[in-house]
């Protein structure tokens, strides 16, 4: 979180204009994902919902820590394939079919 605060300070000092940015602390995100996955029962898996945020840096940060991605559209599947992320995807559809 300190990295985000430092970045905001840096941006505000170097500009007199309003700041509009999405800032992510990827290490804090990874720590959170690890904490959640370690707390899961042995028979549970965690899938990251690409709908939540499909920024490339976020997907690459979480993919080694989760069992796969939950995808809800063809666009999300294509993005995942473009990034060449090893994956197991869960496609949320009416039949709740597993995709491999």
C-alpha positions, -999 to +999 in steps of 0.1 A: +000+000+000+029+023+006+038+021-030+004+034-040+006+063-016+041+072-027+030+071-064+000+094-056+023+119-038+048+118-067+021+124-093+005+152-073+039+170-068+047+169-105+013+182-118-011+210-110-038+191-128-063+166-113-050+130-113-070+102-128-053+068-125-058+033-115-030+022-092-025-014-081-002-027-054+005-061-069+024-074-039-005-066-016-028-083-040-006-114-041-003-114-003-041-112+000-047-140-025-022-163-007-039-155+026-073-165+012-062-196-006-042-208+025-074-205+045-095-227+022-103-263+031-082-289+013-110-298-010-116-262-023-101-243-051-100-206-058-107-192-092-101-156-101-131-139-118-118-121-148-149-100-147-136-084-114-105-069-132-089-083-163-059-060-164-029-079-177-007-071-148-033-084-123-039-116-142-002-124-144+002-116-107-026-139-095-023-168-120+004-188-101-016-184-069-051-196-080-065-228-096-076-209-127-099-182-140-136-179-140-146-165-174-180-153-184-175-143-221-157-153-253-137-120-249-124-131-216-114-165-230-096-149-259-077-125-236-066-154-214-054-173-245-036-142-258-017-139-226-006-175-229-015-182-193-015-218-183-050-223-170-080-242-161-111-220-168-145-222-153-170-208-178-201-194-160-230-204-182-265-218-175-252-254-175-221-245-154-199-266-177-162-269-170-139-258-198-104-271-203 
